[in-house]
Amino acid sequence: MAFTFFFRDTHTLEHAVKFMVPEVSGRSKIKVWDAGCAFGPEPYTLAILLAESMGNFAFKNLIIEASDIDEGGNFGNVIANGIFSNEELGRIPDEIMAKYFSKIDVEEGFYKIVDRIRDRVKYQTHNLLSLKPIGNSYSLVICKNVLLHFKYEERIEVIKMFHQSLMQGGFLAMEQTQKMPEEIKHLFEQVVSDAQLYRKVG
Ligand SMILES: C[S@@+](CC[C@H](N)C(=O)[O-])C[C@H]1O[C@@H](n2cnc3c(N)ncnc32)[C@H](O)[C@@H]1O
């Protein structure tokens, strides 16, 4: 269930970054929620894409709050350590790899993400079906390849919770196959036609 990898579906993430960054760059606190983040490749990919498109000053004001139900109970450690194997990092472009990862000496084939990126991602265990958000005033909520595991009615309630947790005009990104349910379409406007990226209305 925790299948994930670095630079997965960057198309949607790049759209999210492109729309979000110009709106948040002057803020003293920029909050993103990665809901159902698994063991870290997705929030770290997002942090890298944001680092590439934000100035240093704005990037220091960013916090990506990553959460997962984490049935095995080890995602927090993996994310905090920021150490990943060659296989997990396979899809990362070479120039990104060189810029954001360093080889670790103690274990061959393992790389550590640089502190500048690692420090921006904070993990907590959280069950989305509790319908209690982990926070509020998010500029972006990303929830990919998670809602498909829920019943249709549960999906609606979880997306409503995301709506509540977003700041005015904030964005919600889902995977390509996750369409917005008809019942709650009025809560969002779709930002681009070729990605499931929505902006909060109202
Ligand atoms: C397929 S992974 C997706 C990981 C990442 N978002 C991606 O797209 O690469 C699905 C994740 O959803 C998490 N998950 C499943 N049910 C959940 C729930 N009720 N609350 C929070 N996370 C949940 C799983 O633990 C798993 O890590």
The ligand as an SDF file (V2000), in Angstrom:
LIG
                    3D

 27 29  0  0  0  0  0  0  0  0999 V2000
    0.2820    4.2800   -2.5900 C   0  0  0  0  0  0  0  0  0  0  0  0
    0.8600    5.1800   -1.1860 S   0  0  0  0  0  0  0  0  0  0  0  0
    0.9640    6.8200   -1.8990 C   0  0  0  0  0  0  0  0  0  0  0  0
    2.1790    7.5450   -1.4430 C   0  0  0  0  0  0  0  0  0  0  0  0
    2.3830    8.8870   -2.1230 C   0  0  0  0  0  0  0  0  0  0  0  0
    1.2970    9.7960   -1.8220 N   0  0  0  0  0  0  0  0  0  0  0  0
    2.5120    8.7210   -3.6230 C   0  0  0  0  0  0  0  0  0  0  0  0
    1.5900    9.0420   -4.3650 O   0  0  0  0  0  0  0  0  0  0  0  0
    3.5630    8.2610   -4.0740 O   0  0  0  0  0  0  0  0  0  0  0  0
   -0.6280    5.2870   -0.1960 C   0  0  0  0  0  0  0  0  0  0  0  0
   -0.3390    5.7870    1.2140 C   0  0  0  0  0  0  0  0  0  0  0  0
   -1.5910    6.1100    1.8320 O   0  0  0  0  0  0  0  0  0  0  0  0
   -1.4980    5.7880    3.1990 C   0  0  0  0  0  0  0  0  0  0  0  0
   -2.8420    5.6680    3.7800 N   0  0  0  0  0  0  0  0  0  0  0  0
   -3.7800    4.7090    3.5560 C   0  0  0  0  0  0  0  0  0  0  0  0
   -4.8820    4.9290    4.3080 N   0  0  0  0  0  0  0  0  0  0  0  0
   -4.6520    6.0700    5.0070 C   0  0  0  0  0  0  0  0  0  0  0  0
   -5.3940    6.8060    5.9630 C   0  0  0  0  0  0  0  0  0  0  0  0
   -6.6330    6.4060    6.3380 N   0  0  0  0  0  0  0  0  0  0  0  0
   -4.8550    7.9310    6.4830 N   0  0  0  0  0  0  0  0  0  0  0  0
   -3.6110    8.3260    6.1170 C   0  0  0  0  0  0  0  0  0  0  0  0
   -2.8380    7.6720    5.2160 N   0  0  0  0  0  0  0  0  0  0  0  0
   -3.3460    6.5450    4.6750 C   0  0  0  0  0  0  0  0  0  0  0  0
   -0.7220    4.4700    3.1770 C   0  0  0  0  0  0  0  0  0  0  0  0
   -0.1560    4.1850    4.4440 O   0  0  0  0  0  0  0  0  0  0  0  0
    0.3160    4.7380    2.0890 C   0  0  0  0  0  0  0  0  0  0  0  0
    1.5150    5.2270    2.6210 O   0  0  0  0  0  0  0  0  0  0  0  0
  1  2  1  0
  2  3  1  0
  2 10  1  0
  3  4  1  0
  4  5  1  0
  5  6  1  0
  5  7  1  0
  7  8  2  0
  7  9  1  0
 10 11  1  0
 11 12  1  0
 11 26  1  0
 12 13  1  0
 13 14  1  0
 13 24  1  0
 14 15  1  0
 14 23  1  0
 15 16  2  0
 16 17  1  0
 17 18  1  0
 17 23  2  0
 18 19  1  0
 18 20  2  0
 20 21  1  0
 21 22  2  0
 22 23  1  0
 24 25  1  0
 24 26  1  0
 26 27  1  0
M  CHG  2   2   1   9  -1
M  END
$$$$
